[in-house]
Amino acid sequence: MMSFMKKMSIVPKGLRYKTMVAFSLMSVIPLLICVWLVTTYIFPNINLFFGLSIGNISLILLIAVFISLLGLYITKEIIDPVVKIADEAKMIAVGKMPMMVKTSLREDEIGDLSKSLNAMTQKIKENVEELKTYESRIRLINLEINKKVMALSSVLQIGNLITSNTSLAAVLDFLLQKTQDIVPDSVSFVMLLDDASEEFKVIANCNIEKVEIERLIVKKEEVVSQIVIVDKDTPASHGIASKIIAELGLKNIILLPIIVSIRKYGILAIGNKKQDFVFSEDEKEVLNVFLKQASIAVENDILLKTAKELAVRDELTGLYNQSYIHASLNEEIKRSILYQRSCGLLLVDIDDFRKFKEEFGKEKAEVLLRISGELLKGALTEVDKVARLRDDRFAIVLPEKNKKQATYIAEEIRKKMESGVCKILKISNKVTVCIGVSENPIDGSNANELMDEAEKILKRAKSLGKNRVAV
């Protein structure tokens, strides 16, 4: 029965069929009116309604009206879903996605259109969700790009500071401030080796109290040569990391060793107090770049200090050079005149140096000069100054020493050179020196005069023979 009713129903039929039915139904009344007009006015003799009562005619009219209304209803059922679908399509066009087009339950073309619209809406929703996911990813990527751009900018700024001969402390302070852009809400510091105490001490820091800095000292043997990380994924396993964490009350830290020419010169450290924190690979990568910058800054500082020392020191022996000793002698003479005290000067010349060089070679001769410089320094006090003037000539400034005292020192030097050099060099030939002694103010009132007089005395010593002191 249900199957028969379904077959008889127009619900599963197509729009064309339903439209024809609606048209046919709505055409009944106009056709009846036409028939009535024809029979009444055109062919009055033909009476199609002959024999019908008023009641029957009324019933026929009622049936006609019902059929027309049924046609109107069918037409409305066709038009309304189309209008509804059009409205929902407009909503989709402006981005307002309906949950579901209800007309999709119909079994005609409107139902098919609704199903297609629902499928399209669902696909659009999925695409929108996917776009939101991509948007989040792009936002994260942009943040990472911005971080790296900031890091690159910082690297360039640090490089500019280094090349402009800015002080090491200023460069490191700036570098530590820039680490805040990479690891926000962190503390950071740089420790460098103090040669005097052989301990590593903080020379630059960011966000650390002075009291904490003063008690933070690391011994030379504690310093790491590899990167050490302590965070959620990597618990503390190294002594220095545990020590710093305890001293500063941190939970996470990354220690990066500053190494110059294979030597451990310091530590760059960044830490924080965050729970469940993990240093990301990007953060490690950027901090490693900062480490290289810090290493370059430290190496540059070492080179600058070395250059300054070389400006006043002889490269081969490490003694002062001629320009420095000349200026120093002038200062000492001025001081001796002011306080009415003496200032002695010794010129030391190695006997037969050229012959030694020809016999033993250049390398051995350079060793001889270095040994001679060490012996000369060893024979003097902290206030005395010794310099290498040229190949085999040395000058010694003796503040507050008169000629007698200077002569005694010169004699001690002569004896040490005569007995010590050959033993150190492991040669049978004796190495001796001649020494000329001059004194301010007896032999001159300035550096040039004192040097010239000591030179004359030295030549006299050479003329009298080798291995002697002349005054």
ZALO-434033 format. One record per residue (C-alpha): x, y, z. Coordinates in steps of 0.001 Angstrom, whole numbers, plus 500000, padded with zeros to 6 digits. Each point is the difference from the previous one (the first is absolute). Layout:
N
XYZ
...
//
This chain:
471
500000500000500000
502813502431500981
501808499181496768
496841500661497993
499451503319501838
503584501028499311
499550499246496312
496785501988499886
501539502957501929
501562502877498090
502593500628502788
502815497923498431
499232501376496537
502168502596498270
499374503735499817
498927499791496351
497276497459500857
498871501996503051
499923503205497970
497826498321497318
497615498681502682
499785503428501654
499413501653496644
497318497463499088
498245500360503338
500037503788499902
498695499945496431
496723498176500943
498078503127501096
501009502101496998
498968497109497706
496633499605501742
499392503750499745
500830499860496329
497585497102499490
497260501889501877
500553503117497928
499883498017496775
496823498157500903
498314503078501384
500790502674497472
501340498377496856
497995496773499845
497078500647502315
498044497077498518
502655497581501249
499473499429503649
502822497863501389
498645500359503494
496536498832498943
498336497997502609
502380501075502742
498622501550503094
501325503076501701
501429497775502716
501885497892497506
501361503027498210
501089501449503347
501745496723500847
501792500073496670
501099503584500652
501224499105503486
501993497117498555
501447502399497410
500971502491502694
501607497201502061
501957498804497015
501212503569499355
501056500423503617
501785496665499797
501822501277496911
500895503182501902
501307497945502893
502128497848497714
501363503132498329
500787501506503415
501771496777501005
502164500379496901
500741503734500398
500548500228503794
502976497566500167
501613501769497051
499646503348501777
501334498465503227
502981498503498234
500659503395498372
499953501686503456
502357497397501469
502317500381496982
500116503747500723
500918499251503642
502797497700498840
501212502725497638
500464502439502923
501696497370502173
497073498939502203
499980496227499747
496621498325500814
500161496779501965
498059498127497291
497590500788497156
496824498184501114
498628499607496483
502654497347499428
497434497451501272
497924500423496857
500303497394497273
499850502311496984
502420502407498278
499624502456502914
501085497232502377
503009499245497771
500865503701499869
499711500247503788
502215496971500503
502585501488497649
499744503311501869
500442498193503333
503034498131498666
501461503248498670
499332501746503330
501691497182501917
502994500170497673
500210503751500443
499877499533503802
502813497455499815
502020502342497785
499381502883502412
501181497868502941
503059498960498011
500673503639499141
499747500882503708
502568497283500729
502242501384497264
499465503491501399
501230498839503420
502987498313498423
500788503071497917
499710502165503119
502507497756501794
502281500001496963
499807503799499868
500923500182503680
502984497745499391
501003502052496958
499726503198502048
502120498424502715
502666499037497496
499898503414498352
500450501603503429
502838497587500732
501651500792496669
499608503715500677
501551499489503442
502904498058498486
500654502842497552
499834502572502798
502380497971502156
502334499634497013
499956503768499525
500851500523503671
502922497579499751
501410501588496851
499652503486501490
502375499048502843
497293500312502657
501125498697503387
499477496303500673
497723500699502979
497729502242497873
499816497404497205
499116497200502420
497398502147501808
498293500720496674
500183496325499009
498366498907503266
497184502522499561
499308498517496563
499719496492501465
496760501221501615
498446500130496518
500828496306499548
499196498693503490
497627502519501665
499886500420503793
503445498480500398
503219500847501806
503316499917498197
503660500602500714
503516499594498629
502871498703502129
503614500470498915
503231498601501362
501865502173502492
503665499131499417
501063501211503437
497645497740501991
499513497348497274
496247500219500652
497109500895497726
498149503126501090
496925501804498647
500947503082497951
496589500655498383
496460499022501010
496329500698499358
497218499796502619
502234498678502804
500383501623503422
503471501296500941
500085497834503149
499409496853497944
502691501011497520
502617500553502707
499613496499501393
499923498334496581
503574498795499412
501016496961497959
503357498296500273
502105499401496919
499645496219500147
496178500229500220
499525501719496634
498384497933497264
501317499594496470
496628498905498560
496520501548500044
498065499016503143
496180500212500087
497721499571503007
496231500118499411
496892497794500257
501372497461497503
503592500089501279
500523499915503787
503149501454501577
502904497610499648
503028502285500060
501518501490503138
500341503576498736
496388500056498737
498671498784503357
502193502528501801
498771502993497956
496354498851500212
500277499775503786
501775503368500344
497517501915497816
496841498010500830
499393498973496382
498191496987498551
501355500029496456
503349501067498595
502158499694496906
503781500375500343
502028500764496882
503806499933500296
501942502928498512
503039498387498381
502768501913498252
502866498091498368
499010496773501816
500268501776503356
496971500394502289
499683503735500609
496492500231501407
496324498993500171
496849501508498497
496988498966502112
496242500555499586
497450498694502496
496517500484501436
497648498842502753
497161498673497793
498302496681500733
499964497312497279
502225502124497753
501926498538497057
502591501810497885
498795499715496383
502320499119497139
499573503505498558
500980501579503321
503060497767500230
500964500876496438
499736503764500546
501773499844503364
502805498082498310
500346502920497559
500168502374502991
502683497751501507
502101500387496868
499564503758500225
501072499949503648
503040497892499088
500904502453497234
499632502923502434
502257498287502566
502555499060497343
499929503538498641
500609501369503496
502938497623500442
501443501084496645
499603503676500894
501776499486503307
502727498036498236
500335502764497406
500359502579502761
502641497884501696
501803499499496707
499990503757499536
502244500333503064
501645496579499984
502467498126497862
498252497112498249
502910497551500320
501032500469503639
496894501533501553
502146502842501378
499120503651499509
500959501524496652
502222502978499270
497253502645499775
498501498965503330
503292499866501897
501011503393498612
496733501574501219
500259498174503315
503574501209500494
498890503600499444
497256499582502626
502418498500502507
502515502825499415
497268502608500609
499013498193503201
503640499750501167
500522503739499407
496761500822501864
500949497884503033
503767500603499649
500837496356499550
502119498090497536
498909497870497021
502370497456498516
500106498588496447
501713496827498768
500652499173496348
500681496266499608
501556498630496799
500571496285499299
503604499313498959
500540498477496542
496255499598499368
500421500103496212
502611497251500189
497675497925502229
497173500420497489
502189498884497102
501231496963501931
496773498760501591
497354501432497666
497138502455500289
497738497813502180
502694499424502611
500828503702499965
496340500830500715
500019497519502884
503119501761501326
498213503356499901
496948498627501829
502208498386502679
501983503217500386
496749501940500474
498853497569502709
503342500221501829
499935503790499883
496452500147501404
500944497504502705
502839502230501203
497777503077500474
497349501271502419
496368500722499119
500635503715499552
502915499467497593
499243499816496271
501844498089497300
499596500367496234
501476498571496809
501332502792497792
501200497953497014
501380496506499209
502556499667502797
499496503222501951
497962500375503198
499282503047502190
499198499932503713
498522502973501905
500823499961503732
497847502571501876
501630501484503152
503296498186499314
503263501959499873
502994498967497906
501540497901502767
496775498050500552
499439499688496261
503548498699499525
499433497322502628
496825498854498234
501825500042496652
502750497778501411
497449497504501299
498361499895496590
503375499431498305
500758497041502261
496549498430499466
500326500315496250
503486498516500010
499064496980502097
496327499432499174
499379500373496283
502316497257498767
498476497530502469
496475500785498865
500959499817496335
502086496863500677
503019501271498082
503662500099500926
500544503575498788
499631502663502661
497603502863499322
501181503279501524
498868503638500001
501463503471500269
498024502544502025
500193503799499978
498776501864503110
498737503594500091
498187502069502622
497756503020500173
500873502816500556
503765499327499720
499905498667496434
496899501821498698
496793501778500877
497712498247497499
499578496628498335
501977500845496846
502997501301501956
500018497032502378
499697497530497088
502780501674498037
502337499943503013
499227496348500741
500696499210496310
503458501657500208
500811498117503209
498879496718498410
502242500570496977
502880500642502379
499256496723501773
500004498190496639
503331501572499083
501556498804503253
498891496413499383
496943497744500432
498050499020503080
500377503193502030
498088502893501618
501088503597499312
498943503226501810
//
